[in-house]
Structures are given as C-alpha cells and as structure tokens.
Amino acid sequence: VVDGEWTNLVDWLSSPEINGGEEVNCLRVVCNGSQLSFYVNGAYLTDIEDATFARGDIALWAQSYDDVPLTIRFDNVKLWLFD
C-alpha cells in the first residue's frame, strides 16, 4: 500500500503445485533486500524486485474473485529474520 493505494506486486499465477478445494497449501516468501521469491508447497513460483520501501510491516491477505461463500484460514505462520 503506497499513499493508501493497493498495488499487486505479482499478477495471479496458476500452478499445478497449488492445491485446490479444502486442501492445505504452504506459502513461503523469501525477502532479501528488494528481491522477493515466492514458493508454494516447496515449489518455486517466481521472483520480483521491489525497492519501494527500505523496510516496513508484514501482512498476510487473501481474497476470492468469485462471488461465493469462502473461508480462508492461516495457521503455523512463522517469521525468520536473517542478518
């Protein structure tokens, strides 16, 4: 979010590694400076470069693009800081 405006850093990706329905997925994001690498269920998806901020907060967010009832649960969230 910059000046109150949301910006997607990565367009939606389809991958056979992403479990559908009520199956569990494990998301990993590795941030090293302005380099962000995305993984799901142990499989690499993509990298991006974003130097908008030198530091900031972390948020986890999900949404559905379909107009149907949806429940999303996050658990076992872990954060590691690397020097």
Secondary structure by P-SEA (a helix, b strand, c coil): cccccccccccbbbbcccccccbbbbbbbbbcccbbbbbccccccbbbbbccccbbbbbbbbbbccccbbbbbbccbbbbbcc
